[in-house]
Amino acid sequence: MGECVVPAEAEQHLRLLVLRAAWLNQAFVHWRYRPADVQALLPGGLTADTYDDSAWVTLSPFLMADVRPAGVPPPVPAAGSFLETNLRTYVRGPGGRQALWFLTIEVSTAAMLAARAMGAPYHSGSLTLRRDDRTYFYSGMRHGGGASYHLAVRRGEPVTAPSERDVWLTTRWHAFTRRAGLIWDTPVEHAPWPLHTGTVENLAQSLTTAVGLPAPAGEPLVHFSPGVTPVRIGVSRPRRREARTAHAVTAVPPAS
């Protein structure tokens, strides 16, 4: 058993929504890290979550489609869509809540930069996605230079019975951000991820070092998903004031 079980299905039905969207053609490229390397990048009040005694960092490019505010009907085809790539890790917050912490979010539209006001680390850039049979080619270059990535992932067979680790690495029902000295919690709801195995055919990236991590060591673990829709993103709420100093990394006991 892993240190902490994540439910494969949404924890709650969200009533108050901010956005609706679809997350499509999503790759998940996961690397193991020392918990201390990840903890050094977290604000006080958050602790690096672990699986198999490792913290994990995931590069995840995808198409954010049919994006619209809650209550607004679906847009015309191809409207309200853009490419996004996030580099994220997995954390525990106040009350032990498991959530994502985004180290950086690269997007192909400058409109999303307004979300920086909520503490989300958005950067605009030139992003591309193309498909050749079962291989998906993702690339991005941040505007102004600096961080970039080129990734080719070959989609494998469906994962008919996702393992605890498969779910732990791909699924979270909350994301934390930091704003005005507070940790904010944004809930999300969607169907369970339909997962496939995946193989990296090409990868060159500088996102990990750009955020202050060591370069990844070893071969990554890879998943691919055709996506989930609808995705329902709820209202962010403050969880607690950020602690003055980061918590020490502690082992999380196995779920009973």
N, C-alpha and C positions, 0 to 999 in steps of 0.2 A: 504494500500500500504506500501511496505517496504521503507527503506530510500534510496535505490539505486537499479535500475533495471539493471540486467546483461543480455545481449542478449544471447539467446539459441543457435544461430548459429554463426559461426566464423565471426569475424569482417572484415577479409580481406583474399584474396588469396595470400599466401606467394610465392614469386618468388625465394628468396635466402634462401636455406635450409642448415642446418647442419646435421640433422638426420631424418630418417623415422623409424617408429616403429608401434607396435600395443599395446594397453593397454587393458588387458583382465582380466576377473574375479575380478573386482575391487569393494571393499567394501569402504563405506564412513561412518565413525562413528563420529558424530558431537557433540561437547559440547559447551554450552554457557560459556562465561567468561566475567568478568568485563573488559571494554575497557582499563582501566588503567593497568591491569595485562598483557595484550598483548602489549600495547604501551611501557611498560618498556623493552621489548625485541627487539624493532625495532630500526634501525639506524635512524639518523636524516634525514629528508626529506620524511619519510613514516609515515602515520597515520593509526591506526587501523580502518578498515572499520566495519560498524555495520549493523545488521538487527534485528528488534524488540528491539532496544536499547541495544543489546548485541554484543560484539565481539564473534567470533566463532573460534574454533580450531578443526581440522579434522584429525583423524587417517585414513590413506588410504593405505591398502596393495593391491598389484596386481601383475600380470605377465607382464613384459616388454618383448614383443616377436618380433622376426624378426627385430632386431635392426641393422641398417646399415647406413653408411654415405650416404648423398644425392648423387645420381648418380650411386650408386652401386646396381646391380641387387639383388633380394631377395636371402638370403642364403639358403642352404639346410635345410630340416626340422630339427627343434630342435636346429639349430645353431643361435647364436646371440640373445639368450633369457636368461633372468634371473629374479629373484624375486626382487621386490622393495617395500618398505613401507615408505611413507612420513608422517610426522606430519607437517601440514601447517596451516597457518592462512590467513586472507583476509585483504588486505591493499589498501590504496589509495596513489598514488605517485605523481610525478610532473604532473601538469596539471589535477589532479583529476583522472588519469588513475587507473582503478581497476585491481588488480593483486594478484597473490599468493605470499606469503613469506614463504619459507620453514624453519621450525625450526630445523628439522633434516631429513635426507634421509638415510635410512638403505638399503643396497644392498647386494646381495649374490655373487657379483663378485668384486674383488679388482681392476679390470680394470677401473671401474667408478671413482675411487678415483682421477684420473687425473683431473676430473672436479672441484676439489677443487680450482684449479688455477683460475677458473671463479667465485669463491665465493660460490659455491654450497656446503652445509654442508653434504657431503657424509661420511658414516661410513660403513665399511664392517662387515659382520656378517654371521651367519648361519641362513638362512631363509627357511621355508617350507610352502607348500600349498598343501592341499588335499581336496577332495570333497567326500561327502557321500550323495547321492541323492540331496536334495536342500540345504544342509548345507556345508559351506566352512570353513575350519579350517586353520588359518594363525598363524604362530609363528616366532619369531626371537630373536636371542641373539647376541648382539654386540660382536665382537672379543675383547678379553681382559677383558670381564666382563662388568658389568654396566647395561646399558639400555636393556630391553627385553619386549616382549609382547606375549600373547597367546590370540587369538580371534577366536570365532566361530560365524558366521553370517548365519542365515537361510534366504534364498531368498524368498521373498513374491511375490505378484501379480505385473504385469506390471503397471507402472504409465502411464496411457494413455494420461493424460492431466497434465503435470508437472506444479506445482504452481510456482509463482514468487520465493517463498522461496526454492523450490526444485532446481530450476536453479541457484539461488544465491549461494547455498551451494556446488554445484557440478561443476560449470562451471566458468572458467576464461580463457581468451585468451592471457594472459601475465603472466610472472613470473619475479619477481625482484630478483637480487642478489647484493651483495656489493663487489667491488674489487677496490683496489688502490684509495680509497676515493671517488669512483663514484658509483652511482646507475645504474645498468645495466638492460636492459629490453629485455627479450627473448620472442618472440611471438610464438604462437602455433596455429595449424589449424587441425580440425577434424570434423566429423559429430556430430550432437547433441547427447548427452548421451542418450542411451536407458535405462531408469531407472526402477527399481523395488523397492517396499518397502522392508524393511529388519528388522530382529529381532536379537538382540545379545543374544546368548545362553550361552556364556562364555566369560569373559574378565578379564584379569589381565595384567597390563602394567605399566612400569615405565618411558616411554618416556617423558610424560608431566613434571614430576618432574625433569628429567635429563636436560631438557632445561631451567628450572628455573620458570616453572609455578606452581601454587598451584594444588593439585590433583583435578581432575574434580568433580563437585558436581552435583547430580541428574542423571537421566537416559538420555542416549544419544539419539539423533535422528539418524536414520540409513537409508542409501540407499544402493542398490547393483546394479551393472551394468555388463552385460556379456562382455561389453567392446566396444571400438571404434578402427577402422582401416580403412584406414591408418591414423596415426598421423604424422603430418609434423611439425618439430621444426625448427624455423628460426634462423637467425643470431642475436646474442646479440649485442645491441647497447647501448652506454652510454646515460643516460637520463639527468643527472646533477650531479654536485659534491655534496657529502653528506653534509648536514647542520651540523654545529658544535653542535647544540643541537636538540634533538627530538622535533617535533612539539607537541603542546598540542592537546589532543583529542577534536575534535569539532564535533558537530552534522552535518550530511550531509542532506540537504533538500530533500524532496521527489521528485522523478522525475515527470516532468509535462507531 
